[in-house]
């Protein structure tokens, strides 16, 4: 059999574009993380007084017309607006100019759990009111998960592989991992990859409330998200977008790009257990972590920081702890762990992308951001928790876990640019 002549491509991260409840500039976001400034507050986007949960982490003062024209903003909705804003910021951070004509060798993958949910609901309300004939054409388009990636590809001018990705709260990490695979096999020189979410809406909040999945600590919003804490009572919904520019490492260096980190490994798995509950054993999540370690070609002891998926749910945090112990073995008690959702809340389909970006920032700053509100760890979640305050550390390799409804699991490992120099 003829041997493949394709070289093994390494994948660099060269740009970060972030729209989050704790800011947009990476430096501002990092400051909020290490200072433990929670973005959780009372919901202002709609009247929430009658809901059991009345808190969320909203993106404040977002002005879509800074990033797009009025018609584009109207047709895309908040989720698409976040994605396009983050995409443009990521490209600018990477020094890639894609605005002047299509780039056939640059693609885009955007994950979202709920997409244009607010536009779907508004269109349905118009239909029930008898105005179905006058529905805007965007009513159907916004239902499709591909609409968000299309907004980015079309308005930025990217002609490479482009698709939407829907794997619940694992989507952002899946997007980065799959985009890296596209580059590795030579189908693109660069990819914009990440996630976007704008699901702070009455319908989504009511659904999570009915599941008793979200925190009801309404009188202490900044204390509500408590990953791994024995008094945790659910997650807090957030919104925003995170887009990363991934490039063929050789190509990035040839154009003189600043390399922020390298995508070292990616793993994915399924629990095959329940529509919403994780496998209590953590076996599926452990397979995702193990797959990422194998692809990276490293032992568990090489991981200097683990950004946990931990959202603050009773079952999820215990299952992830068990997964960490299985995948990391004797190193499970030694690897520093934190969940930054305690600060920025749960961005759902965008969370894995944001938290991978945070891993990159941890590498850059040689510091591990803390889990705030972790006053007393659940004995079933005993790990080396970085609680309350940041920890100085040499972070050469960082791992991000992202797990979602349906038993979707994804793990991304990133490394310092010089780790394999």
Secondary structure by P-SEA (a helix, b strand, c coil): cccccccbbbbbbcbbbbbccccccaaaaaaaaaaccccccccccccccccccccccccccccccccccaaaaaaccaaaaaaaaaaaaaaaaaccccccccccccbbbbbbcccaaaaaaaaaaaaaaccccccccccccccccaaaaaaaaaaacccccccccccccaaaaaaaaaaaaaaaaccccccccccccccccaaaaaaaaaaccccccccccccccccccccccbbbbbbbbbbbbbcaaaaaaaacccccccccbbbbbbcccccccccccaaaaaaaaaaaaaaacccccccccccccccccaaaaaaaaaaaaaaacccccccbbbbccccccccccaaaaaaaaaaaaaaaacbbbbbcccccccccccccccccbbbbccccbbbbbbbbccbbbbbbbbbcccccc
